[in-house]
Amino acid sequence: MTSSLTIAQAAAATGLSVHTLRYYERIGLLDPVERRDNRHRRYTQEDLNWIAFLKKLKATGLPVRAMLRYAELRRDGNTVESVMERKAMLQAHTLSVQQTLAELQENLAVLHHKLVLYDTLEQQARMAPAIPAGLPRPASTKERIAP
């Protein structure tokens, strides 16, 4: 990789649009990107690494306001206060993500249970004798409507 990328190359490398990269810089999620004499932005590997981290934060549901605070703290450098607050933010967000994952696991278990139920109902329906339309069902057959 070259030492720096154009905004179009950075967009392709990160999966973000050129518009999003400009927006992130404008609101302060990205530090001002180095520019060449022609005023074209040039993204470094460090910029791309930061963007990749921002994408992870966003994908895990961290609000933009919190991402902005994190970026502000990052710009403050590795002072005790900055490091402690960034660490606390990530710890709290990690707990939130873990809770979300636990809820999703519970929901997934319910879906799997329903799929097993539908497999059973489907097998029972295939094994039941076909009753021509318009004829009454035998008294022993209960209609079951699966939720």
C-alpha positions in Angstrom: 0.0 0.0 0.0 1.2 3.5 -0.7 1.9 5.8 2.2 -1.4 7.6 1.7 -4.7 7.2 -0.1 -7.0 9.6 -1.9 -10.5 10.0 -0.5 -11.9 7.6 -3.2 -9.3 5.0 -2.3 -10.0 5.4 1.4 -13.7 5.0 0.7 -13.0 1.8 -1.2 -10.7 0.5 1.5 -13.1 1.2 4.4 -16.4 0.5 2.7 -17.6 4.0 3.6 -18.8 6.5 1.0 -16.8 9.6 0.2 -19.7 11.6 1.6 -19.5 9.7 4.9 -15.7 10.3 5.2 -16.2 14.0 4.7 -19.1 14.1 7.2 -17.0 12.2 9.8 -14.2 14.8 9.4 -16.7 17.7 9.5 -18.3 16.6 12.8 -15.1 15.6 14.4 -15.1 11.9 14.4 -12.0 12.0 12.2 -9.1 14.4 12.9 -8.5 16.8 10.0 -7.1 14.7 7.2 -3.8 15.7 5.7 -4.1 17.5 2.5 -1.7 17.9 -0.4 -1.0 21.2 -2.2 -4.0 20.6 -4.4 -6.2 20.5 -1.3 -7.0 16.8 -1.9 -7.3 14.7 1.2 -4.7 12.0 1.8 -5.6 9.2 4.3 -2.8 7.4 6.2 -2.9 3.8 7.6 -3.5 5.4 11.0 -6.6 7.1 9.6 -7.8 3.8 8.2 -7.2 2.0 11.5 -9.2 4.7 13.3 -12.1 4.5 10.8 -12.1 0.7 11.2 -12.5 1.1 14.9 -15.3 3.7 14.4 -17.1 1.2 12.2 -16.9 -1.4 15.0 -18.3 1.0 17.5 -21.1 2.0 15.1 -21.9 -1.7 14.3 -22.2 -2.5 17.9 -24.6 0.3 18.5 -22.6 3.0 20.1 -24.4 6.3 19.5 -22.6 8.9 17.4 -22.6 11.3 20.4 -20.6 8.8 22.4 -18.3 8.2 19.5 -17.7 12.0 19.3 -16.8 12.0 23.0 -14.5 9.1 22.5 -12.8 10.9 19.6 -12.5 14.1 21.7 -10.8 12.1 24.5 -8.5 10.4 22.0 -7.4 13.9 20.8 -6.6 14.8 24.4 -3.9 12.2 24.3 -3.1 9.4 26.8 -3.5 11.4 30.0 -4.7 9.5 33.0 -8.1 11.1 32.8 -8.5 10.5 29.0 -7.4 6.8 29.3 -9.7 6.2 32.3 -12.7 7.7 30.6 -12.2 5.9 27.3 -11.7 2.7 29.2 -14.9 3.3 31.2 -16.8 4.0 28.0 -15.6 0.8 26.4 -16.4 -1.2 29.5 -19.9 0.1 29.7 -20.4 -0.4 25.9 -19.1 -3.9 26.2 -21.6 -4.8 28.9 -24.4 -3.4 26.7 -23.2 -5.4 23.7 -23.1 -8.6 25.9 -26.6 -7.9 27.1 -27.8 -7.5 23.5 -26.1 -10.7 22.5 -27.7 -12.6 25.4 -31.1 -11.3 24.3 -30.4 -12.3 20.8 -29.4 -15.8 21.9 -32.7 -16.2 23.8 -34.6 -15.0 20.8 -32.7 -17.4 18.5 -33.4 -20.3 20.9 -37.2 -19.5 20.6 -36.9 -19.5 16.8 -35.1 -22.8 16.8 -37.8 -24.2 19.1 -40.5 -23.0 16.7 -38.6 -24.6 13.7 -38.5 -27.9 15.5 -42.3 -27.6 16.2 -43.0 -26.8 12.5 -40.9 -29.8 11.4 -43.0 -32.0 13.7 -46.3 -30.5 12.5 -45.2 -30.8 8.9 -44.3 -34.5 9.4 -47.7 -35.1 11.1 -49.5 -33.4 8.3 -47.7 -35.5 5.7 -48.6 -38.7 7.5 -52.2 -37.9 8.1 -54.6 -39.3 5.5 -55.8 -36.7 3.0 -59.4 -35.7 3.5 -61.1 -34.4 0.3 -62.3 -30.8 0.5 -65.8 -30.5 1.7 -65.9 -33.7 3.7 -66.1 -33.3 7.5 -63.0 -34.2 9.5 -63.2 -37.2 11.9 -64.2 -36.3 15.4 -60.8 -37.5 16.8 -58.9 -35.0 14.7 -58.2 -31.7 16.5 -57.4 -28.7 14.4 -54.2 -27.2 15.4 -53.1 -23.8 14.4 -49.5 -23.2 15.1 -48.6 -19.7 16.1 
